[in-house]
Amino acid sequence: MNLALSNPPKELCLLRLSAIGDTCHVVPVVRTLQKVWPGTRIVWVIGKLEASLMAGMEGVEFIIFDKSRGRDAYRDLRSQLAGRKFEVLLCMHASLRANLAARMIDADVRLGFDRARAKDFQWLFTSHRIPATPRQHVLDGLFEFIRALGVTEKVLRWDIPVSEEDREFARQLIPDSDRPTLLISPCSSQRARNFRNWLPEHYARVSDFASDTFGARVILTGGPTDLEKQYGEDISRLSRCTPVNMIGKTNLKQLLAVLSRASVLLCPDSGPAHMATAAGTPVIGLYATSNRHRTGPYLSQDLVVDAYPEAVRRQFGKSVDELPWGARVRDPDAMELISVEAVQLAIEKALEGASLNNR
């Protein structure tokens, strides 16, 4: 639906609460709006954790929705926005929590997803919908929101602010040298039937390969969960190269700074893949249970090790094209379709490319 505005709005609100990867996808949309409509004030309703990563973005007012407060989070949001009315609200998050949050925001135009992507009955909470464009990457789908408003430019710029203190933290971990750095973020988020994690012994083997073949420094990173800490211990124990284990030891800004200095990131379908894209770092994505063309690292599709088509055939007896876009494979053994040798080839491609770029 084309809602092309005769004049840029004075104030525009966008709603995207989570997750880390999806909020990273929103940033280029914001940067595009700032270029095309420099006089428009942008208000972003965002989750508390995600706000800690985005903090400091110039020209953006963040309104934090703290889901840990339960029902009070909705009252807090209503209170923070009391007396404000927006010409446009971009409902870029379709979930029950986000839909209810949208009800707390007063706006003339409430633009949401098309019916196929409007989860949890989002269409009941919006006045207009973006076009139903099939088989898009999530980032491209978010650009449809401003295209519906008449903005046809697409600026792939992130520039998420990082303090000098955080940059120094990263410099201490990855000092200037000709030695490449392989950063491994081994785990995806812990959710029911979310089978995205490769085995620790596989990560250990490719760590040793990167170290032996390229003299690479290997650093493990991740959050403070028990699963991630166990992965860090197991990979370290099984590796000969003694990786630096930073799992649970960085906040999001520090991780972004570290990513910006790494040669390449190796990870499953997870938030750090999109943080690395934002930092300008190549990503070797490991994909078997989700479709890389929908959620893969946007600028590193050539480095993805993709076992999704094979996993789809094994579980559904069909091709990817015969399934709904973004269908998930719920097979706990699917990631075993990704071979160590295939990942080693991707590491060769990434690190040889990094070496050529540094000459």
N, C-alpha and C positions, 0 to 999 in steps of 0.2 A: 504494500500500500504506500503510495507516494503522499507524504505530508509536507512536501517542500514548503518551507516557511518563506514569507515575503521579506522578513527581516530576521536576522539572528536573534535568538532569545536573550534577554538580559541575564537570565539565570536558568540553568538547566540542572536537573538532578538525575543521577544514575544510581541504580540499585544493583550492586553485585557484592554479596556478603562474603562468599568463599568460592572455591578453595584457593590455595596459593597459586596453582597453575592458571586457574581461570581468571584470577585478578591480574596476573601478569598479562593475559591476553587482552584485558581491558585497556591497559596503558597505551598501546599505540592508537586506540580509538580516541582516548583523551588527547593525546598529542596531536592527532589530526584535527580535532575540534579546536584546539588552541591555535593551530596554524590558520585554519579557515575562518574561525570566529574569535579573533583575539579579544574582543570586548565582552564575550560571554563568561559569566561566572559559573564555574562548575562545582557542584556539590556531589560528593560521592558517599553514599551510605554503604558501609563496609564492616566486615567482622573485625573483632579486636585483634586477633593474631595477624590477619592480613594487613591491618592498618599499621602494625609495627614494621612491616616490610616497606610499605608505600610512604611512610611518614617523610615529610619534607618536600613532596612534589610541589613545585611552584605552581601557583594559580589554581590549586585544588583545595577546597574545604572538605575535610573528612568528618563525617558524622558516624560515630562508632556504635554498632549494634552488638552488644555483648550477650551472646546467646546463653552464657552461663547464668544469667540472671532470670532465666525462664520468662514467665509472663511479664515481669517487671521490665524486661528489655523493650517490649512494645510500648509500655507507658513512657519509658525513658526517651524512646525515639519520638513519640508524639510531643513530648515536652520540649525536646531540643528543636523541633521544627514548628512549634506553636507560632501562629501568626504569619507563617510563610506559605506562599503559594507559587508553584512553578508553572511556567508555560508548558514545559515538557518534562515528563518522567520516563526515563528509559529503564524498563523492567528487564534487566539483562540476566536475571537469575530466576529460574523457574523451579521452585520447591515450595512446600507448604509453608515453611518458616519465612521465606522471602516473600511469598504471596501475601501472607498476613502482615508482614512489615510494610508492604506497599500500601496497605489500607491506611497506614498512619501518615501517609505523605499526600498532601493536597496538590493536585496538578490538573491543568486543563486537558492535556493530552497524556494518556497513559499507554505507552507503546510497549507491547510484549512480543513474545515469540509467536510464530505461526502455530497452527493447531497441532501439528505433528511434534513440535519441540516444546510446547507449552505444558510442562509436567504439572501434576497436582492441580489441574483445573485452572491454570493461570489465566486462561481466557475470560474467566469470570471476574478477574480483578483488573483487567485492562480495557481500554476503549478502542485501541487499534492494534494491529498485528503486522509484523514484518512479513515480506513475501515468503512463500513456502519454496525455498531453494533447496533441492535435494543434494545429499552427499557433499556437504561442505565441512571443511575443518572448523573447529569451534571458533578459532580466531576470525575466520572469514564470516562466520555467522554473526558475530558481534558487530562487525563492520556494517552488516545489513541495517542495523538500527539507525546509523547516521545517514546511510544511503537513502533510507525512507524519508529522512528530513531534507533531502536534496544535496547532501554532501557526497561528492563522488571521489574525492581524493582519498589516498590511502598512504599514510605516513608510518612506515615501520621503524619507529623510534621509541625507545624505552626510557633511557636516562633516569633510572630510579636512583634517588640520591643515596650516597654512601659517605659517611663522615671520614675525616682524615684519620681519626683514631681507628676506625674499622679497616681502613686501607693499610695502616701500619700493622695491624694484627695480621692481615693477609701477607704483607711483605715479610714478616717474621717467619711465617709458615712456608712461603714460596718466595725466597729471595731471588733477585735478578741473577740469572745464569742461563747458559745454553742448554741446560738439562731440562727435558720436557717433564710435565707433571700430568699424571693420570689421576683424576679425582673420581672416586667410586662412591656413589650413594646407593647402597644395595637394596634398600627396602621401599616399597610403596606403602600407602596408608593402610592401617589395619581396619578392615571392614569385613563383614560377613561375606564369605564366598568370593573374596577379592584375590584371586590367585595370580599375582603378578611377580612374585619374588623368585629369582633364580637361586640356585643352591650356593652356600658359602664356599664349597670346594671348587666350584667353577670360577668364582671370583678370585680365589687364591691362585688358580692356574693362570688366569689371564694377567693377574698382578705380576707374577713371576715372569711371564712372557714379556710384558712391557718393560720390566726392569732389566731382564737379560738381553733383550733385543735392542732396546733404545736407551738403556741407562736411565729409564724414567723413574722419577720420584712418584711413589704411590701414596695417596692420602685417602682415608676412609672418612666419610661424613654422614650425618644423619641426625635424627632427633633423639630424645632421651627415653624412648620407650624400652621396655625390657627386651622386646624382639630385636630392635635395632642394636642395642648393646650386645646381645648375644651374637648377632651377626658379626659385629666388629671383633669380638673375641675369637670367634671361630675362624674368620678370614685371616686374622693375624696369626693364629696358631698354625694354620695350614699353609701359610705362605713362607717361602724361603727369604723373600726380599724385605721382610719386616716393614710393612706399611705403617705410616703414621696414623694412629687411630684417633680421630677427632669426633667420633660419634657422641652426640650429647654435649659437645663442648663449644658449640657456636650458636649465636642467635641468628635471626634471618638476615640482618644487615651484614653481619660478619661473614655468613655463608655467601652472600652475594659478592662481597669483596674477594673472597677466596676463589669463587667461580670465575671472576673476571681475570684472575692471574693464572688459572689452570690452562693447560694445553687442550684438554678434552675431558668431558664428563661421561662416565659410564653409569647407566641407571635404568631401571624399569620405567613403566608409565607412571610418572609421579611429578609432584610440584617442582623439584629441583631441575627437571628437564627444561621447564619453561623459564625458571630463574636463569639457567645457563644461557638460554636463547636471549633473554633480556640483557645479559651481561656480555653478549657477543662471543660466547664460547661454544665450540662445536659439541654436539651431543651424540653419543652412541646409545640409542634407545633400544631396549630389549622388549619386543612386543610379541605376545602370543595369545593373550586373552582379550586384547582390545585392538581396535583398528587404528593403525598409525596414521592413516589418511584423515582421520577425524581428530585424534588427540595426540599425535606424535609431535616431536620437536619441530617447530614450524620451519626453521631455516636449516635443518639437518636431516631431511628425509633421506638423503643419499647415504647416511651413515646408520640408519636403522637396521637392526637385524630382525627380520620380520618372519615369524613363524605363524602368524595369525591365519593366513589362508589354509595352511595345513591343519591347524587346530580346528578351524571351522569345518573342514571336510571330515575330520575324525569324529567330531561331536554331532554334527547335524547332517552329514552326508550330502552337503550342498556346497556351492561356491559362495564366495563373499557377496557376489552380485545378486544372489538369490535370497539373501537375508536382509532384514531391515538395517538401515544405516546405523553403524555403531553397535550392533549386537555384541553382547559379551559372551565369551566362552567361559563356562563355569566348571572347567576340568582342572582339578588340583595338579595334574601331571603335565599340563599344556606347556609350561615353561621349559620342560625337559626336551622339547622339540628344538630349542635353541642350542646349537652345539658350541663347544668351546672354540673349535676351529673357526667357525663363522665370526665369532666375536674377535678372535685374534686378527682375522683379516680386516675387520673394521678398525681395530686399533692401528694396524699397519697403515691403512689409508689415512686415518686422522693424523697420526704422528708424523708420517712422511710429508703430508700436506703442511702441517705446522712447521716442520723443518724447512721446507721450501719457502714458506712465507716469511721466515725469520732471516733468510739470507740477504 
